[in-house]
Amino acid sequence: MIRTTRWAFRMRNPWRQFAYIALLALLSTTAWGSDQAYSVEGMVLKVDVARKTVVVSCQAIPGYMEAMAMPLEVRDAKDLVGLTPGTNISFKLIVQKDSSYIEAIQLHAYQGLEVDPLTARRLKLLNQVADPSATAARKPLAIGQRVPNFMLLDQNRHSVKLTQFAGKVVALDFVYTRCALPDFCFRTSNNFARLQKRFKENLGRDLVLLTVTFDPAHDQPDVLLKYSATWKASSSWHFLTGTPADVQSVCALFGLDAFQDEGLLNHSLHTAVIDRKGKLVANLEGNQFTAEQLGDLVRTVIDARP
């Protein structure tokens, strides 16, 4: 009775009463009232159409949650059509009292090429017109296809075959060591450096990193050895080169395009993830994803059931 009386006395103050009512209104809105909608961006890690769920590595939502990977539901399984691991998406997250779901999913395709996108794309079109049969033969692998075996030379002049990593997850990217822009090859290599740190206990056992140069004329093993030292690469991170024909063959598997232009290379950006069975899980184009999202994707593939 004493506590009730004292509280009632305090509530006689009109300003206290207003504050109390406002607090109740806020709580009822956020916890028990109307739906809350948030705009979210993220990378798809896993899609389960049957269960109408998608696992997404989400960027932070200011005032609501930190960046994290989480399973999300959709109301209609058709909303998941076209989503594959590595796809960048944006969507609306609807949070209700006892549940949540996402809607208005939009796919974001990467459009950029280093230095001069228009010039690079024109050169690509000219190549297609000049030799359509070669273009057909160079069609990139589709998600779910087995990656053909290839052999290149690493920074220690050791022959490296893709098949020697059977039973392990392989993350593969492309660079050239003379790339001068920090948001292209440097970022690509930095992403792998952060993978190396995050998966220190998995490297060699569950995960291997392969970085392929698309400038084999310059990036010989001695150059790649110095470049690998810059990133403190472990023995499970191989920097690969080879003959122009062998390198081009590997680039073609993943849709990597590179064109000489006044001493520089116009090029696209690709980062691939291959599962333990040698199948392509994801082929990320561009640099519009974070190292954390790439790591979440790799973790999903490592943890996938055989």
HUNORTA-V167034 format. One record per residue. N is the residue number from 1. RES is the residue in one small letter. PSI is psi in whole degrees, -180 to 180 (NA if undefined). BURIAL is # if it has 16 or more other ideal C-beta (glycine too) atoms within 10 Angstrom, else .. D_CENTER is the distance of its C-alpha to the mean C-alpha in Angstrom with 1 decimal. Layout:
N_RES_PSI_BURIAL_D_CENTER ; N_RES_PSI_BURIAL_D_CENTER
This chain:
1_m_-37_._60.6 ; 2_i_-45_._60.4 ; 3_r_-40_._56.6 ; 4_t_-41_._56.9 ; 5_t_-44_._59.7 ; 6_r_-41_._57.9 ; 7_w_-42_._54.8 ; 8_a_-36_._57.0 ; 9_f_-43_._58.7 ; 10_r_-35_._55.5 ; 11_m_-10_._54.5 ; 12_r_-22_._57.7 ; 13_n_118_._56.0 ; 14_p_-34_._54.6 ; 15_w_-39_._51.7 ; 16_r_-39_._50.7 ; 17_q_-40_._51.0 ; 18_f_-43_._48.8 ; 19_a_-40_._46.1 ; 20_y_-44_._46.3 ; 21_i_-40_._46.0 ; 22_a_-39_._43.0 ; 23_l_-44_._41.2 ; 24_l_-39_._42.0 ; 25_a_-42_._40.6 ; 26_l_-45_._37.3 ; 27_l_-40_._37.0 ; 28_s_-30_._37.8 ; 29_t_-44_._35.2 ; 30_t_-30_._32.3 ; 31_a_-38_._33.3 ; 32_w_-2_._35.7 ; 33_g_-132_._35.7 ; 34_s_160_._33.7 ; 35_d_149_._30.1 ; 36_q_134_._27.5 ; 37_a_133_._24.8 ; 38_y_140_#_21.7 ; 39_s_127_._19.2 ; 40_v_146_#_15.6 ; 41_e_149_#_12.2 ; 42_g_-179_#_9.0 ; 43_m_134_#_6.1 ; 44_v_131_#_8.0 ; 45_l_-36_#_8.4 ; 46_k_142_#_11.9 ; 47_v_131_#_14.6 ; 48_d_92_._18.3 ; 49_v_-39_._20.5 ; 50_a_-39_._23.7 ; 51_r_1_._23.1 ; 52_k_45_#_21.6 ; 53_t_153_#_18.7 ; 54_v_134_#_14.9 ; 55_v_126_#_12.8 ; 56_v_136_#_10.5 ; 57_s_100_#_8.8 ; 58_c_144_#_11.1 ; 59_q_163_#_12.0 ; 60_a_145_._15.6 ; 61_i_106_._18.4 ; 62_p_129_._21.3 ; 63_g_0_._24.3 ; 64_y_-51_._22.9 ; 65_m_159_._20.1 ; 66_e_169_._17.7 ; 67_a_134_._13.9 ; 68_m_162_._13.4 ; 69_a_136_#_12.1 ; 70_m_152_._14.9 ; 71_p_138_._16.4 ; 72_l_145_#_17.7 ; 73_e_153_._20.5 ; 74_v_157_#_21.5 ; 75_r_-31_._25.2 ; 76_d_124_._24.9 ; 77_a_-24_._23.0 ; 78_k_-23_._23.0 ; 79_d_-17_#_20.4 ; 80_l_-4_#_17.8 ; 81_v_131_._18.8 ; 82_g_-7_._16.2 ; 83_l_130_#_13.2 ; 84_t_157_#_11.1 ; 85_p_134_#_8.2 ; 86_g_-10_#_4.9 ; 87_t_132_#_7.4 ; 88_n_130_#_7.6 ; 89_i_162_#_11.0 ; 90_s_155_._13.9 ; 91_f_172_#_16.8 ; 92_k_126_._20.0 ; 93_l_119_#_20.3 ; 94_i_118_#_24.0 ; 95_v_121_._25.5 ; 96_q_-177_._28.9 ; 97_k_-47_._31.5 ; 98_d_6_._30.6 ; 99_s_177_._27.3 ; 100_s_161_._24.3 ; 101_y_169_#_22.4 ; 102_i_156_#_20.1 ; 103_e_177_._21.2 ; 104_a_49_._20.8 ; 105_i_131_#_17.3 ; 106_q_133_._16.1 ; 107_l_142_._13.5 ; 108_h_107_._12.3 ; 109_a_139_._12.3 ; 110_y_136_._11.8 ; 111_q_-7_._15.4 ; 112_g_152_._15.9 ; 113_l_150_#_17.2 ; 114_e_146_#_18.6 ; 115_v_-69_#_22.2 ; 116_d_90_._23.5 ; 117_p_-40_._21.4 ; 118_l_-45_._24.7 ; 119_t_-44_._26.3 ; 120_a_-43_#_23.5 ; 121_r_-35_#_23.3 ; 122_r_-43_._27.1 ; 123_l_-39_#_27.3 ; 124_k_-43_#_25.0 ; 125_l_-40_._27.3 ; 126_l_-40_._30.3 ; 127_n_-39_._29.1 ; 128_q_-39_._28.6 ; 129_v_-40_._32.1 ; 130_a_-35_._33.7 ; 131_d_77_._32.4 ; 132_p_-33_._31.1 ; 133_s_-39_._31.6 ; 134_a_-37_._29.3 ; 135_t_-42_._26.6 ; 136_a_-39_._27.0 ; 137_a_-23_._26.7 ; 138_r_15_#_23.5 ; 139_k_127_._21.6 ; 140_p_157_#_18.1 ; 141_l_146_#_17.4 ; 142_a_155_._16.6 ; 143_i_133_._14.3 ; 144_g_-15_._16.6 ; 145_q_150_._18.7 ; 146_r_136_._19.8 ; 147_v_123_#_18.9 ; 148_p_151_._22.3 ; 149_n_147_._23.5 ; 150_f_161_#_23.7 ; 151_m_128_._25.4 ; 152_l_179_#_24.9 ; 153_l_132_#_26.3 ; 154_d_-176_#_24.6 ; 155_q_-17_#_25.6 ; 156_n_14_._28.5 ; 157_r_29_._29.8 ; 158_h_138_._29.0 ; 159_s_134_._28.2 ; 160_v_123_#_24.9 ; 161_k_143_._24.4 ; 162_l_-37_#_21.4 ; 163_t_-19_._23.8 ; 164_q_-9_._24.7 ; 165_f_20_#_21.5 ; 166_a_136_._22.4 ; 167_g_-2_._21.7 ; 168_k_156_#_18.7 ; 169_v_136_#_15.0 ; 170_v_125_#_14.0 ; 171_a_130_#_10.9 ; 172_l_133_#_11.9 ; 173_d_178_#_11.6 ; 174_f_139_#_14.3 ; 175_v_171_#_16.4 ; 176_y_137_#_20.1 ; 177_t_-20_#_21.8 ; 178_r_4_._23.9 ; 179_c_125_#_21.0 ; 180_a_-10_._22.5 ; 181_l_130_._19.9 ; 182_p_-19_._18.0 ; 183_d_15_._15.0 ; 184_f_-104_#_14.3 ; 185_c_-36_#_15.0 ; 186_f_-45_._15.8 ; 187_r_-39_#_12.5 ; 188_t_-47_#_10.8 ; 189_s_-37_#_13.5 ; 190_n_-37_._13.3 ; 191_n_-43_#_9.7 ; 192_f_-35_#_11.4 ; 193_a_-37_#_14.5 ; 194_r_-32_._12.9 ; 195_l_-44_#_11.7 ; 196_q_-40_#_15.3 ; 197_k_-44_._16.7 ; 198_r_-38_#_14.9 ; 199_f_37_#_15.7 ; 200_k_-41_._19.0 ; 201_e_-16_._20.9 ; 202_n_-19_#_18.8 ; 203_l_134_#_18.7 ; 204_g_-39_._21.2 ; 205_r_-50_._21.9 ; 206_d_-20_#_18.7 ; 207_l_139_#_16.1 ; 208_v_142_#_16.5 ; 209_l_130_#_14.7 ; 210_l_125_#_15.8 ; 211_t_118_#_15.8 ; 212_v_128_#_17.8 ; 213_t_142_#_19.8 ; 214_f_20_#_20.7 ; 215_d_62_#_23.8 ; 216_p_-24_#_25.9 ; 217_a_-36_._29.1 ; 218_h_-42_._28.4 ; 219_d_74_#_25.8 ; 220_q_169_#_28.2 ; 221_p_-39_#_27.9 ; 222_d_-36_._29.8 ; 223_v_-43_#_27.5 ; 224_l_-30_#_24.4 ; 225_l_-44_._26.2 ; 226_k_-40_._26.7 ; 227_y_-41_#_23.1 ; 228_s_-34_#_22.0 ; 229_a_-32_._24.5 ; 230_t_-33_._23.0 ; 231_w_7_#_19.9 ; 232_k_47_._22.2 ; 233_a_137_#_20.6 ; 234_s_178_._21.9 ; 235_s_-11_._23.5 ; 236_s_9_#_20.4 ; 237_w_106_#_18.4 ; 238_h_131_#_20.0 ; 239_f_118_#_20.2 ; 240_l_142_#_21.5 ; 241_t_-178_#_24.0 ; 242_g_-162_#_26.8 ; 243_t_155_._29.0 ; 244_p_-39_._27.8 ; 245_a_-43_._28.2 ; 246_d_-42_#_26.2 ; 247_v_-44_#_23.3 ; 248_q_-36_._23.4 ; 249_s_-42_#_23.4 ; 250_v_-42_#_20.1 ; 251_c_-41_#_18.5 ; 252_a_-32_#_19.9 ; 253_l_-32_#_18.3 ; 254_f_8_#_14.8 ; 255_g_22_._16.2 ; 256_l_124_#_16.1 ; 257_d_136_#_19.0 ; 258_a_138_#_21.0 ; 259_f_133_#_24.5 ; 260_q_137_._27.1 ; 261_d_95_._28.4 ; 262_e_49_._31.2 ; 263_g_-13_._29.9 ; 264_l_171_#_26.3 ; 265_l_119_#_23.4 ; 266_n_133_#_21.7 ; 267_h_157_#_18.4 ; 268_s_177_#_15.2 ; 269_l_129_#_11.8 ; 270_h_137_#_10.0 ; 271_t_122_#_7.8 ; 272_a_151_#_8.9 ; 273_v_127_#_9.3 ; 274_i_133_#_13.0 ; 275_d_-179_#_14.8 ; 276_r_-22_#_18.2 ; 277_k_4_._20.1 ; 278_g_15_#_18.6 ; 279_k_146_._16.9 ; 280_l_119_#_13.7 ; 281_v_-41_#_11.3 ; 282_a_147_#_8.3 ; 283_n_93_#_8.5 ; 284_l_123_#_5.9 ; 285_e_138_#_8.6 ; 286_g_-165_#_9.2 ; 287_n_22_#_8.3 ; 288_q_48_#_7.9 ; 289_f_159_#_5.2 ; 290_t_163_#_6.7 ; 291_a_-34_#_7.4 ; 292_e_-41_#_8.3 ; 293_q_-42_#_5.3 ; 294_l_-42_#_4.0 ; 295_g_-40_#_7.7 ; 296_d_-39_#_8.2 ; 297_l_-46_#_6.6 ; 298_v_-42_#_8.8 ; 299_r_-41_#_11.5 ; 300_t_-40_#_11.6 ; 301_v_-39_#_12.2 ; 302_i_-42_#_14.7 ; 303_d_-5_._16.5 ; 304_a_144_._16.8 ; 305_r_143_._20.5 ; 306_p_NA_._21.9
